[in-house]
Amino acid sequence: MSIVTPKGTSDMLPDVARKWQFLLATAAELFEAYGYEPIDTPIFEATELFVRGIGEATDIVHKEMYTFEDKGGRSLTLRPELTAPVVRAYLQHNLGGGGRLVKLYYAGPMFRFERPQAGRSRQFWQIGIEALGAEAPSVDAEAIVLLVRYFERLGLRDLQVLINSMGCVECRPAYREALAAYLRGRTPELCPDCVRRLEMNPLRVFDCKNPECADVMNEAPEVADFTCGDCAEHFNEVKALLAEAGLAYEVDARLVRGFDYYTKTTFEVRSSQLGAQNALGGGGRYDGLAEMIGGSRTPGVGFALGAERTMLALEAEDVSMPARPPVHVFVATVDETTRRAAFGIVGRLREAQIAAEMDHMGRSLKGQMKQAGKSGVLFAAILGPDEAARGECTVRDMESGEESAVPLADLEEWLAERIKEEIM
């Protein structure tokens, strides 16, 4: 074929799609137990939403967004992340009316123009949460615990939890100035992108994957030396709550989330099974984001996790993932005269919650039985003109080969009992 998937994208074929559905179902069950409700937003938004929210100095806005002009001359962008759109929806629809805490979760595709590599694509899939309306450190701690418990619920065990505090609008400017002064003294050692980041937002230099830049940042001033009393108190309470929950963590002074809207708590969960690209998910507090995009001040906390890397971690830890549900019964026909009746029987079995299938390729009875054997069904229900005239069919146990004549009126009940016996 001359037409294939665009670079950095992939088809979610049935085996992967089934794993994605498993991640979704696990998230929905766990997140709703924590009081979160589902939300979905458009795949594209006004470009200004991301420029304001994520920050013009970030690599995402500067290099990676898929931005286009529609036929009305409006600048639109395929969403590179979902926190800003969720906050936009929260403000637009006044979801926080009455001053309540609003807890939302989401899942879907995001888009960034990045160099494709393992666990990172240009269309990638995320699951995440946002809690809007509360400043309490308990919301931060709950989000961290929830992210870790989600990975544990999936079956992951080799996890590392990193946390930090980025300070707030009151104390961060002093840190930014100290960091910028330090970096200006090390400019010759920085890559061209980091020289640009230095002047626009020096915190973004922490994002650089260049080894030389990373060495420079290892000696950089630490934000903890500049945080105000309120931020220090907030962070200490988050740590105390994590300890109360029995959650092991490490404080990483270099952990700075890549978006401008983050304040105070930041966190990340990693897997040691994935090499350099080991971050499974992360997030933090973003008390100023709503104001950045034109709303009133609304404190918030959230996280997002990458589906692709999570699947890689599950494979690395040899965690079994759901396989295709088995088909228990194959309805075979002796000839064309019983095909319509077989179609009706298959429908009845499915209505009775018995997974059933039939031939749609015009195979002979021998070919149908061969197909039934390959598919691993427990029973084959064989319908011929003589059986149909008597109101029954022949059911063969595919393992033992034993055959039984079963009235069609009793077929669902008969099969249900024996399938239960087989799978118990």
C-alpha positions in Angstrom: 0.0 0.0 0.0 1.1 3.5 -0.7 -1.0 5.1 2.0 0.0 4.1 5.6 -0.2 5.7 9.0 1.5 9.1 9.4 4.9 9.0 11.1 4.6 8.9 14.8 1.2 7.4 14.8 0.0 3.8 14.9 -3.2 1.8 14.5 -4.6 0.5 17.8 -5.2 -3.1 16.6 -7.4 -5.4 18.6 -4.8 -6.8 21.0 -3.6 -3.2 21.9 -7.2 -1.8 21.9 -8.2 -4.5 24.4 -5.3 -3.5 26.7 -6.4 0.2 26.4 -10.0 -0.8 27.3 -8.5 -2.6 30.4 -6.6 0.6 31.4 -9.8 2.6 31.0 -12.1 0.2 32.9 -9.6 0.0 35.8 -9.3 3.8 35.9 -13.1 4.3 35.8 -13.6 1.8 38.7 -10.9 3.2 40.9 -11.2 6.9 40.1 -15.0 6.9 40.7 -14.4 5.2 44.1 -12.3 8.3 44.9 -15.2 10.6 43.9 -14.1 11.5 40.3 -16.6 11.9 37.5 -15.9 11.5 33.7 -15.5 14.4 31.4 -14.5 14.7 27.7 -13.6 17.8 25.7 -13.0 18.5 22.0 -9.8 17.2 20.4 -9.0 20.7 19.1 -9.2 24.0 21.0 -8.4 27.6 20.5 -4.6 27.9 20.2 -4.6 30.7 22.8 -5.7 28.3 25.5 -2.5 26.3 25.3 -0.2 29.4 24.7 -1.6 31.0 27.9 -1.9 27.9 30.0 1.2 25.8 29.1 3.5 28.8 28.5 5.0 30.2 25.3 8.5 29.3 26.5 7.8 25.6 26.7 9.0 23.2 24.1 5.4 22.0 23.6 4.1 25.5 22.5 7.3 26.5 20.8 8.0 23.3 18.8 5.5 20.5 19.3 1.9 21.7 18.8 -0.2 20.8 15.8 -1.7 24.2 15.0 -3.8 25.1 12.0 -6.1 27.8 10.7 -9.7 26.7 10.0 -11.9 28.0 7.2 -13.1 30.8 9.4 -9.5 32.1 10.0 -9.4 30.9 13.6 -6.2 29.4 15.0 -6.9 26.0 16.4 -4.6 23.4 18.0 -4.9 19.6 18.5 -4.8 19.2 22.2 -1.2 18.4 23.4 -2.6 17.9 27.0 -5.9 18.0 28.8 -5.5 20.0 31.9 -6.1 23.4 30.2 -9.1 22.1 28.3 -10.7 20.7 31.5 -10.2 23.9 33.3 -11.6 25.8 30.4 -14.7 23.5 30.5 -14.9 24.0 34.3 -15.0 27.8 33.8 -17.2 27.9 30.8 -19.9 25.8 32.4 -19.5 27.1 35.9 -19.0 23.6 37.3 -17.7 25.0 40.5 -20.9 26.9 41.4 -21.5 27.0 45.1 -17.9 26.7 46.0 -17.7 22.9 45.8 -14.7 20.7 45.0 -15.1 19.3 41.5 -13.3 16.0 40.7 -13.1 15.0 37.1 -11.3 12.2 35.1 -10.6 11.8 31.4 -9.0 9.6 28.8 -8.2 10.0 25.1 -5.6 10.9 22.5 -3.2 13.9 22.6 -1.0 15.2 19.9 2.6 16.5 19.9 5.2 16.8 17.2 8.1 14.9 18.8 10.7 12.5 17.6 9.0 9.1 17.8 10.5 6.5 20.2 9.5 3.7 22.5 6.5 4.9 24.6 6.3 8.3 22.9 4.3 8.9 19.7 2.9 12.0 17.9 -0.6 10.8 18.7 -0.5 9.3 22.2 -3.1 8.3 24.8 -3.5 9.6 28.3 -5.6 9.0 31.3 -5.8 11.7 34.0 -7.7 13.5 36.7 -8.3 17.1 37.8 -9.5 18.2 41.2 -10.7 21.9 41.1 -11.7 24.2 43.9 -9.6 23.3 47.0 -6.2 24.5 48.2 -5.8 21.9 50.9 -2.7 19.8 50.8 -4.9 16.7 51.3 -6.0 17.1 47.7 -2.4 16.9 46.5 -1.7 13.8 48.7 -4.9 12.1 47.5 -3.9 12.6 43.8 -0.4 11.1 44.4 -1.9 8.2 46.3 -4.5 7.6 43.6 -1.9 7.6 40.8 0.2 5.0 42.7 -2.8 2.9 43.6 -3.9 2.9 40.0 -0.6 1.5 38.8 -0.7 -1.1 41.7 -4.3 -2.0 40.7 -3.0 -2.8 37.2 -0.4 -5.1 38.7 2.8 -2.9 38.6 5.1 -3.2 41.6 8.5 -1.7 40.5 7.5 1.9 41.1 9.4 5.0 42.3 7.5 8.0 43.6 9.2 11.4 43.3 7.8 14.7 44.8 8.9 18.3 45.0 7.6 21.8 45.6 8.0 24.4 42.9 7.0 27.3 45.2 4.3 29.9 44.3 3.9 33.2 42.6 5.2 34.9 45.8 8.5 33.0 46.2 9.3 31.6 42.8 10.4 34.9 41.2 13.4 35.0 43.6 14.3 31.5 42.7 13.9 32.2 39.0 16.3 35.1 39.3 18.9 33.1 41.2 18.6 30.2 38.7 18.9 32.6 35.7 22.0 34.2 37.3 23.6 30.8 37.8 22.8 29.7 34.2 24.2 32.9 32.7 27.5 32.0 34.3 27.3 28.6 32.6 25.9 29.7 29.2 28.8 28.2 27.1 27.9 24.8 28.4 24.2 25.0 27.4 22.7 23.9 24.2 21.1 26.5 21.9 17.6 25.6 23.1 18.5 26.1 26.7 20.1 29.5 26.0 16.7 30.5 24.6 14.9 28.9 27.6 17.2 30.8 29.9 15.9 34.2 28.7 12.2 33.1 28.4 11.8 30.9 31.5 15.0 29.4 33.1 12.9 26.7 34.9 12.4 25.1 31.5 16.2 24.2 31.3 15.3 21.4 33.7 13.3 19.8 30.8 16.4 19.4 28.6 17.5 15.8 27.9 21.0 17.0 26.7 23.6 15.3 29.0 25.7 18.5 29.2 22.8 20.6 30.2 21.7 18.0 32.8 25.2 18.2 34.3 24.8 21.9 34.6 21.4 21.6 36.3 22.7 19.1 38.8 24.7 22.0 40.4 21.9 24.6 40.1 20.3 26.3 43.1 17.4 24.3 44.6 13.9 25.7 44.8 13.6 24.5 48.4 16.1 27.2 49.5 13.7 29.9 48.2 10.2 28.7 49.1 8.1 30.8 51.4 6.7 29.7 54.7 3.3 28.9 53.3 4.8 26.7 50.5 7.0 24.9 53.0 4.1 24.3 55.3 2.0 23.0 52.5 4.7 20.6 51.3 5.4 19.4 54.8 1.7 18.5 55.2 1.7 16.7 51.8 4.6 14.6 53.0 3.0 13.9 56.4 -0.2 12.7 54.6 1.7 10.4 52.3 3.4 8.9 55.3 0.0 8.5 56.9 -1.1 6.6 53.8 1.9 4.4 54.0 3.3 5.6 50.7 7.0 5.5 50.2 8.4 8.5 48.2 11.6 10.5 47.5 12.0 14.3 47.4 13.6 15.2 44.1 14.8 18.9 44.1 15.2 18.7 40.3 11.6 17.6 39.6 10.1 20.5 37.8 7.0 19.9 35.7 7.2 21.1 32.1 4.2 23.5 32.1 4.1 27.1 33.4 0.9 26.6 35.3 2.3 24.4 38.0 2.7 25.7 41.6 3.7 24.1 44.8 3.4 20.3 44.7 4.8 18.4 41.7 5.1 14.6 41.5 6.1 11.8 39.2 5.8 8.0 39.2 8.5 6.1 37.4 9.3 2.5 36.5 12.8 1.2 36.6 11.9 -1.3 33.9 11.8 1.3 31.1 15.4 2.7 30.9 15.8 6.4 30.2 12.1 7.0 29.3 10.9 5.8 32.6 8.1 8.2 33.6 4.7 6.6 33.7 2.8 9.6 34.9 2.9 12.7 36.9 1.3 16.0 37.8 1.0 18.6 40.4 -0.9 21.7 41.7 -1.8 24.6 39.4 -3.5 27.3 41.4 -3.0 30.0 38.8 -4.1 28.2 35.6 -7.7 29.4 35.6 -6.5 33.1 35.8 -4.0 32.5 33.0 -6.8 31.5 30.6 -9.1 34.4 31.7 -11.1 33.0 34.6 -11.2 33.7 38.3 -8.6 32.2 40.6 -9.4 28.5 41.0 -6.9 26.1 42.8 -6.4 22.8 41.2 -4.4 19.5 41.3 -4.2 16.9 38.6 -2.1 14.2 37.0 -1.9 12.4 33.6 -0.4 9.0 32.8 0.8 7.7 29.5 -1.0 4.6 28.2 1.8 3.5 25.9 4.5 3.5 28.6 2.1 1.9 31.1 1.6 -1.0 28.7 5.4 -1.3 28.2 5.9 -1.4 32.0 3.2 -4.1 32.3 4.9 -6.2 29.7 8.3 -5.6 31.4 7.0 -6.8 34.7 5.2 -9.7 32.9 1.8 -8.7 34.1 -0.9 -10.6 32.4 -3.3 -8.5 30.4 -6.9 -9.4 29.4 -7.1 -11.7 26.4 -10.0 -11.9 24.0 -13.0 -13.4 25.8 -13.5 -17.0 24.7 -16.4 -18.1 22.4 -18.0 -21.0 24.1 -20.3 -22.3 21.4 -20.0 -22.7 17.6 -23.3 -23.3 15.8 -22.6 -25.4 12.7 -25.0 -26.2 9.8 -25.1 -29.4 7.8 -26.3 -27.6 4.7 -27.8 -24.3 3.5 -31.3 -25.3 4.5 -30.6 -24.7 8.2 -28.5 -21.5 7.9 -31.4 -19.2 8.9 -32.3 -21.4 11.8 -28.7 -21.4 13.0 -28.6 -17.6 12.7 -31.6 -17.4 15.1 -30.0 -19.9 17.5 -26.8 -17.9 17.7 -28.9 -14.8 18.5 -30.8 -16.5 21.2 -27.5 -17.8 22.8 -26.0 -14.4 22.8 -29.1 -12.9 24.4 -28.7 -15.5 27.1 -25.1 -14.2 27.7 -23.5 -17.3 26.0 -20.7 -16.3 23.6 -21.6 -17.9 20.3 -20.4 -17.8 16.7 -21.3 -19.4 13.3 -19.8 -19.7 9.9 -20.2 -16.8 7.5 -17.9 -18.0 4.8 -20.0 -20.8 3.2 -17.7 -23.6 4.6 -18.7 -27.3 4.5 -19.7 -29.0 7.8 -16.1 -30.4 7.9 -14.7 -27.0 7.4 -17.0 -25.5 10.1 -15.9 -28.1 12.6 -12.3 -27.4 11.8 -12.9 -23.7 12.4 -14.7 -24.5 15.7 -11.7 -26.6 16.8 -9.2 -23.8 15.9 -11.2 -21.2 17.8 -11.1 -23.2 21.0 -14.9 -23.4 21.7 -16.1 -25.8 24.4 -19.2 -27.0 22.4 -20.3 -27.2 18.8 -24.1 -27.2 18.2 -24.7 -29.0 14.9 -28.0 -28.4 13.1 -29.1 -30.4 10.1 -32.5 -30.7 8.4 -33.4 -33.9 10.3 -32.5 -32.3 13.7 -34.4 -29.1 12.8 -37.5 -31.2 11.9 -37.3 -32.8 15.3 -36.8 -29.5 17.1 -33.3 -30.4 18.4 -29.7 -30.2 17.6 -26.6 -32.3 18.2 -24.2 -30.8 20.7 -20.6 -32.1 20.7 -18.2 -31.6 23.6 -15.1 -30.5 21.7 -12.7 -31.9 24.2 -14.2 -35.4 24.8 -16.0 -35.8 21.5 -19.1 -36.9 23.3 -22.4 -35.9 21.6 -25.8 -35.2 23.0 -29.2 -34.6 21.3 -30.6 -31.4 22.9 -34.1 -29.9 22.3 -33.7 -26.5 20.8 -36.2 -25.1 23.4 -33.8 -26.2 26.2 -30.5 -25.3 24.4 -29.6 -22.1 26.3 -30.2 -23.7 29.8 -28.5 -26.9 28.8 -25.4 -25.1 27.5 -25.3 -22.6 30.4 -25.1 -25.4 33.0 -22.3 -27.3 31.2 -20.3 -24.2 30.4 -20.4 -23.3 34.1 -19.1 -26.8 34.9 -16.3 -26.5 32.4 -15.0 -23.2 33.5 -15.3 -23.7 37.2 
